[in-house]
Amino acid sequence: MSKYDFIKDFLKEAEDTKLKRVLRAINPVSARESEFEGRRFLNFSSNNYMALSEHPELRNESVRWGEKYGSGSGASRLITGTSAACLRLEDEIARWKGTEASIVIGSGYLANSGIIPALADRSAVIFADKLNHASLNAGCQLSGAEFLRYRHNDVDHLVSFLEKHKDNPRKLIVSDTVFSMDGDIAPLDDIKRLAKEYDALLYLDDAHASGVFGEHGEGLSDGADIAMGTFSKALGSYGAYAACSSLMKDYLINRCGTFIYSTALPPAVLGSIAAAVSLVQTPACNEARKNLYEKFTYLRTSLEKAGFDTANSRTPVIPVIIGDSGEVIKLSSKLFEKGILALPVRPPTVPKNTARIRISVNAAHTYEDIDRLIDALKKA
Ligand SMILES: Cc1ncc(COP(=O)(O)O)c(C=O)c1O
């Protein structure tokens, strides 16, 4: 017996069941391509939906803020980690999202795992979609609240839970707007209506809709008490926001542990966020969003015609559901041989027997790239 036995046992089981994860050095070349072991690959696995991570304005602002304010923020937001520029950025994010206020937090995981426990304690009950992101589940579990998970996008199931707990004054509904692994969209009108009807707080995670949906890329979280989103995906940078009322912001500043006890984002990151928030609202970006919409619809419908199961995807995230983890690894390897990075996603990230290739389309992909992917998938 050794104190490391449980670690070795875990890794062996992961290996045996084809669920072991490994890190690979995949170097970005552009939003379209990555380099691995000296070879170039078409990259269909990043969340860089608007291809902004390589945009010169993000790079330039990142450098400018870094030069002006230094490489680190030096302290948490409540100590000396809040510059005037950071507060201006929060005002701008609030304008973009159509809310009174916004608060920038270190990352999406930090936002979800810190804000939810601030909103729900042991006396509360949380109603959460079964396929919510792991960071939302972490927040729900950390809160100590009763944590009820309704079947994916099943409004009737949500209603049955709400009815049962209608007398509890502390209710919180939590859902992704766009689901990260299925690429489908929550029944947002129903969820918003139910939150009002049952007087529940509504927390929406707009990570995969921010920058991609809405006339100004503002996403799909309109009307939520907390409209949380990230800058790490379509906005091409890093970090997260919660757009909310001024009252809620005031509360989070005083109550959200991952905001209070974590160092503020570095200025260079804030600079690229500022550039991205401004860029996604431009007519050029609006045009790019329309083109992206046409591209991912073309890819999804072509895959459906070829007989692939793409679940209910309606976004740039398109799963090709295979089921078995070993089979999905084989499929991904075949695509890899053809110069395409489309990586497998296996349990526990997705439910058992739903291992898949998770494809994500971005604004830099050409129709030729997409046809190459379709052809490779058909042959594989
Ligand atoms: C829906 C969703 N929420 C939150 C996160 C976490 O955000 P971050 O990567 O900024 O920690 C992710 C993924 O990264 C996500 O897909």
PDBQT file of the ligand as one rigid body, heavy atoms in Angstrom, charges set to zero:
ROOT
HETATM    1  C1  LIG A 401     -20.471  27.792 -20.560  1.00  0.00    +0.000 C 
HETATM    2  C2  LIG A 401     -19.149  28.075 -19.940  1.00  0.00    +0.000 A 
HETATM    3  N1  LIG A 401     -19.105  28.790 -18.803  1.00  0.00    +0.000 NA
HETATM    4  C3  LIG A 401     -17.941  29.065 -18.195  1.00  0.00    +0.000 A 
HETATM    5  C4  LIG A 401     -16.744  28.627 -18.709  1.00  0.00    +0.000 A 
HETATM    6  C5  LIG A 401     -15.486  28.945 -17.979  1.00  0.00    +0.000 C 
HETATM    7  O1  LIG A 401     -14.921  30.103 -18.497  1.00  0.00    +0.000 OA
HETATM    8  P1  LIG A 401     -13.362  30.371 -18.397  1.00  0.00    +0.000 P 
HETATM    9  O2  LIG A 401     -12.709  29.538 -19.427  1.00  0.00    +0.000 OA
HETATM   10  O3  LIG A 401     -13.230  31.850 -18.634  1.00  0.00    +0.000 OA
HETATM   11  O4  LIG A 401     -12.937  29.982 -17.015  1.00  0.00    +0.000 OA
HETATM   12  C6  LIG A 401     -16.741  27.876 -19.904  1.00  0.00    +0.000 A 
HETATM   13  C7  LIG A 401     -15.548  27.365 -20.575  1.00  0.00    +0.000 C 
HETATM   14  O5  LIG A 401     -14.464  27.610 -20.534  1.00  0.00    +0.000 OA
HETATM   15  C8  LIG A 401     -17.976  27.601 -20.526  1.00  0.00    +0.000 A 
HETATM   16  O6  LIG A 401     -18.009  26.872 -21.646  1.00  0.00    +0.000 OA
ENDROOT
TORSDOF 0
